[in-house]
Amino acid sequence: MKIMKKYVAIAAAAILLAGVVYFSCSLNKGKKPVNADADAMPQATGDSVAANENFFEAFREERESTRSLEIEYLDEIIAASANDSETLKDATEQKLRLVANMEAEFSAESMIRAKGFSDAAVTFHKGSVNVVIAAEELSSEEVAQILDIVKRETGEKTENIKIMAGGN
């Protein structure tokens, strides 16, 4: 029974990972990521302010829905693994990482908007941060500002951060 619970926990974690990968790919579909080094300049990809607003609204709704489902799965694993301390520990750690990532994303988005950008969408997983800014194009200075914020809020290295203009 203990082994079965462990396999269920591993399967649920794999499903969660697959969902996150799918979500990340769908977010970046058709977008060319820009490495956030000092001389990088994103290409213009935006068509209209209304389209950007719809993108960011839809992004947040889908992210919230996905995260709620992930937390629900982890809660089920935690409840089912009450007698298996290793599985319980793993699921609890995953849940805490997920909550920390959510907090870092929210904080980075808020700080980016506070710097005067109309909107931002951030996805963060250890080793990878994707940032979409509501803008038709970004100057080197703007990329540097965003990079500074994202590095500070997530603790990620520059080479792990992708910044792109657009959102539609």
C-alpha positions in Angstrom: 0.0 0.0 0.0 2.9 2.4 0.9 4.5 1.8 -2.5 1.2 2.4 -4.3 0.8 5.7 -2.6 4.3 6.7 -3.7 3.5 5.8 -7.3 0.2 7.8 -7.1 2.2 10.8 -5.8 4.8 10.5 -8.5 2.1 10.1 -11.2 0.3 13.2 -9.9 3.5 15.2 -9.9 4.2 14.1 -13.5 0.7 15.2 -14.5 1.3 18.5 -12.8 4.6 19.0 -14.6 3.1 18.1 -17.9 0.3 20.7 -17.3 2.9 23.4 -16.4 4.9 22.6 -19.6 1.8 22.7 -21.7 0.7 26.0 -20.1 4.1 27.5 -20.6 4.3 26.4 -24.3 0.8 27.8 -25.0 1.8 31.1 -23.4 4.9 31.4 -25.6 3.3 30.0 -28.8 4.3 32.2 -31.7 6.5 34.5 -29.5 10.2 34.8 -30.0 11.9 35.0 -26.6 14.6 37.6 -26.1 17.5 37.0 -23.9 17.6 39.7 -21.3 21.2 40.8 -21.8 22.1 44.5 -22.1 22.1 44.7 -25.9 19.0 42.7 -26.5 16.1 44.4 -28.2 12.7 42.7 -28.5 10.8 42.9 -31.7 7.4 44.6 -31.8 4.6 42.1 -31.6 1.6 44.1 -30.3 -1.4 45.2 -32.4 -3.6 47.1 -30.0 -4.1 48.0 -26.3 -7.4 46.1 -26.2 -5.8 42.9 -27.5 -3.1 43.2 -24.8 -5.6 43.7 -22.1 -7.5 40.6 -23.2 -4.3 38.6 -23.3 -3.2 39.6 -19.8 -6.7 39.0 -18.4 -6.9 35.5 -20.1 -3.4 34.7 -19.0 -4.2 35.5 -15.3 -7.4 33.5 -15.4 -5.7 30.4 -16.9 -2.8 30.7 -14.6 -5.1 30.9 -11.6 -7.1 27.9 -12.8 -4.0 25.8 -13.4 -2.5 26.7 -10.1 -5.8 25.9 -8.2 -5.8 22.5 -9.9 -2.1 21.9 -9.0 -2.8 22.9 -5.3 -5.9 20.6 -5.3 -3.8 17.7 -6.6 -1.1 18.3 -4.0 -3.7 18.6 -1.2 -5.1 15.2 -2.3 -1.6 13.7 -2.3 -1.0 15.2 1.2 -4.3 13.8 2.5 -3.7 10.4 1.0 -0.1 10.1 2.2 -0.7 10.6 5.9 1.0 7.3 6.7 3.9 7.8 4.2 6.2 10.4 5.6 8.4 10.6 2.5 5.5 11.2 0.1 3.9 13.7 2.5 7.2 15.6 2.8 7.7 15.7 -1.0 4.1 16.9 -1.7 4.3 19.5 1.0 7.6 20.8 -0.4 6.1 20.9 -3.9 3.2 22.9 -2.6 5.4 25.3 -0.7 7.5 25.9 -3.9 4.4 26.5 -5.9 3.1 29.1 -3.4 6.6 30.7 -3.4 6.6 30.9 -7.2 3.1 32.4 -7.2 4.2 35.0 -4.7 7.4 35.8 -6.8 5.3 36.1 -10.0 2.7 38.4 -8.3 5.5 40.6 -6.8 7.4 40.9 -10.1 4.2 41.8 -12.0 3.3 44.4 -9.5 6.8 45.9 -9.4 6.9 46.1 -13.2 3.5 47.9 -13.3 4.8 50.2 -10.6 7.7 51.2 -12.9 5.1 52.5 -15.4 4.5 49.6 -17.7 0.8 49.1 -18.4 0.8 45.3 -17.7 3.1 42.3 -17.3 2.7 38.5 -17.2 5.3 36.5 -15.4 5.7 32.7 -15.1 8.4 31.4 -12.8 9.8 28.0 -12.2 13.2 27.3 -10.8 15.6 27.8 -13.6 13.2 29.6 -15.9 11.3 32.9 -15.9 9.2 34.2 -18.8 8.0 37.8 -18.9 5.6 39.3 -21.3 5.2 43.1 -21.2 2.3 45.0 -22.6 4.3 47.1 -25.1 4.9 47.1 -28.9 8.6 47.3 -28.3 11.0 47.7 -25.4 14.2 49.8 -25.3 17.4 48.5 -23.8 16.8 50.6 -20.7 13.3 49.2 -20.2 14.6 45.6 -20.6 17.3 46.4 -18.0 14.7 47.7 -15.6 12.5 44.7 -16.0 15.5 42.4 -15.7 16.5 44.0 -12.5 13.1 43.6 -11.0 12.7 40.0 -12.1 16.2 39.0 -10.8 15.5 40.6 -7.5 12.0 39.0 -7.1 12.9 35.5 -8.3 16.6 35.2 -7.5 17.1 33.8 -11.0 20.2 34.4 -13.2 20.0 36.7 -16.2 20.4 33.8 -18.7 17.3 32.1 -17.2 15.1 35.2 -17.8 13.3 35.7 -21.1 11.6 39.1 -21.7 9.3 39.8 -24.7 7.1 42.6 -25.8 3.5 41.9 -26.9 0.9 39.9 -25.2 -1.5 39.3 -28.0 
